[in-house]
Amino acid sequence: MTTSTAPRDRMPLASLSPSPRLRLEPTGSSRTLLDGGWWPRSTDPVTELPGLVLAIDTLRGPVTRLILSADGWDTHPVRLAVAGRILRLGYFTSQPLRLLTAICANRSRVDLLVVPPDTTAAAAGAAMIVAATATNLIRAQHIPLTLSASPVAAAEDAWEDEGGHLAGSRLASLRRQAIR
């Protein structure tokens, strides 16, 4: 057995994880805002990420790197052993809390909404359906807000957060829904 003097967060970690709760946009189009949604069971990346990586490997190609928010995870390992290879993990404060980006060997990327583990099944399912819809125009960080708030309030919050660039037709549509 070999030992390493590297800090624990620098050592590759391996884990077996259950099947991920994942919903992907079926066409694999590169023109979508999000490619789907993922509902992890916990905020432990060592437990949750291997199953997700294997699912993405099967559906979109081998994952080589994951980009995650610096917030929302219990630990921040920088390497993870999955299926006989080592993946690099990057945690960034600029990455939205509800967004995970997987970079694949074929240079494609998969952008996923990360649904918080404590979300109800109904809310998580609805959020993942929105995220996996090819015509979705809602950014990951706004999907939970959009589903839980009034449509007008959600649109106004998105407008402010995106610097006033919310599509006018989307705003009008949300206002019509609020009036009903």
C-alpha positions in Angstrom: 0.0 0.0 0.0 1.4 3.4 -0.9 0.8 6.4 1.1 0.7 10.0 0.1 1.7 13.2 1.8 -0.8 15.2 -0.3 -3.6 17.0 1.6 -6.9 15.1 1.6 -8.5 17.5 -0.8 -5.8 16.9 -3.4 -6.1 13.1 -3.4 -8.4 11.5 -5.9 -11.5 10.2 -4.1 -13.7 7.4 -5.3 -17.3 6.6 -4.3 -20.1 4.4 -5.3 -23.4 6.3 -5.6 -26.9 5.4 -6.4 -28.5 6.2 -9.7 -28.8 9.9 -10.2 -32.1 11.7 -10.3 -31.4 13.2 -13.7 -33.5 14.6 -16.5 -31.8 15.7 -19.8 -33.1 17.5 -22.8 -33.6 14.6 -25.2 -32.2 16.0 -28.5 -28.8 17.0 -27.1 -29.1 20.3 -28.9 -26.2 22.8 -28.3 -28.7 25.7 -28.6 -30.5 25.1 -25.3 -29.9 27.3 -22.3 -29.8 24.3 -20.0 -29.3 20.6 -20.9 -31.4 19.4 -18.0 -31.7 19.1 -14.2 -30.2 17.0 -11.5 -31.5 16.4 -8.0 -28.8 15.0 -5.8 -29.7 13.2 -2.5 -27.1 15.2 -0.5 -24.5 18.0 -0.7 -21.6 15.6 -0.5 -19.8 15.7 -3.9 -17.9 12.4 -3.3 -21.2 10.6 -2.8 -23.2 12.3 -5.5 -21.0 13.1 -8.4 -19.8 9.6 -9.6 -23.3 8.5 -10.5 -24.0 11.7 -12.3 -20.7 11.4 -14.2 -21.5 7.9 -15.3 -24.9 8.9 -16.5 -23.6 11.8 -18.5 -20.8 9.5 -19.9 -23.5 7.2 -21.2 -25.7 9.9 -22.7 -23.3 12.6 -23.9 -19.8 11.3 -23.8 -17.0 10.8 -21.2 -16.8 13.7 -18.7 -13.3 15.1 -18.1 -14.1 18.0 -15.8 -16.9 19.4 -13.6 -17.4 23.0 -12.8 -19.4 23.7 -9.6 -20.4 26.6 -7.4 -18.1 27.2 -4.5 -21.2 27.3 -2.3 -23.6 24.5 -1.7 -21.2 21.6 -1.2 -20.0 20.0 2.1 -16.4 19.6 0.8 -14.4 20.7 -2.2 -12.3 17.8 -3.5 -10.3 18.8 -6.6 -10.0 15.3 -8.1 -12.5 12.4 -8.2 -11.9 8.9 -9.4 -14.7 7.6 -11.6 -14.7 4.5 -13.9 -10.9 4.2 -13.8 -10.1 7.8 -14.6 -9.5 10.9 -12.6 -11.8 13.9 -13.1 -10.9 17.5 -12.2 -13.4 19.4 -10.2 -13.4 23.2 -10.1 -15.3 25.2 -7.5 -15.9 28.9 -8.4 -17.7 31.7 -6.7 -18.7 33.0 -10.1 -20.6 29.8 -10.9 -24.3 30.1 -10.0 -25.3 28.1 -7.0 -27.9 26.1 -9.0 -25.6 25.3 -12.0 -23.2 22.5 -12.7 -21.2 22.3 -15.9 -19.7 19.0 -17.1 -17.1 19.2 -19.8 -16.9 16.1 -22.0 -13.9 14.6 -23.9 -15.6 15.5 -27.2 -15.4 19.2 -26.1 -19.1 19.4 -25.6 -20.5 20.7 -22.3 -23.6 19.8 -20.3 -25.2 22.5 -18.2 -27.4 21.2 -15.4 -29.8 22.8 -12.9 -28.8 21.5 -9.5 -32.0 21.1 -7.4 -31.3 21.3 -3.7 -31.5 17.9 -2.0 -34.2 19.0 0.5 -36.6 20.0 -2.3 -39.9 18.2 -2.4 -40.4 15.6 -5.0 -43.1 17.6 -6.8 -41.0 20.8 -6.9 -37.9 18.9 -7.9 -39.7 17.2 -10.7 -41.2 20.4 -12.0 -37.8 22.2 -11.9 -36.1 19.3 -13.8 -38.8 19.3 -16.4 -38.4 23.1 -17.0 -34.6 22.7 -17.1 -34.8 19.8 -19.6 -37.2 21.6 -22.0 -35.4 22.7 -25.2 -37.4 25.9 -25.4 -36.6 26.9 -21.8 -35.4 30.5 -21.4 -35.0 30.6 -17.7 -31.5 30.4 -16.2 -30.7 27.8 -13.6 -30.6 30.2 -10.6 -34.1 31.5 -11.5 -36.0 28.2 -12.0 -36.8 27.5 -8.3 -37.8 31.1 -7.9 -40.0 31.0 -11.0 -41.8 27.9 -9.8 -42.4 29.1 -6.3 -43.0 32.8 -6.7 -45.7 34.7 -8.5 -44.9 34.9 -12.2 -44.6 38.7 -12.2 -42.3 38.8 -9.1 -40.1 36.0 -10.6 -39.8 37.9 -13.9 -38.9 41.2 -12.1 -36.3 39.5 -10.0 -34.8 37.8 -13.1 -34.9 41.2 -14.9 -32.9 42.8 -12.1 -30.4 40.0 -11.8 -29.8 39.8 -15.5 -29.3 43.6 -15.9 -32.6 44.3 -17.5 -32.2 41.9 -20.4 -35.3 39.7 -19.8 -37.0 39.0 -23.1 -40.1 41.2 -23.5 -42.3 38.5 -24.8 -41.4 36.3 -21.8 -42.2 39.1 -19.4 -45.5 39.7 -21.1 -46.4 36.0 -20.9 -45.6 35.9 -17.2 -47.7 38.9 -16.5 -50.6 37.3 -18.5 -50.3 34.2 -16.3 -50.4 36.3 -13.1 -53.6 38.0 -14.2 -55.4 34.7 -14.7 
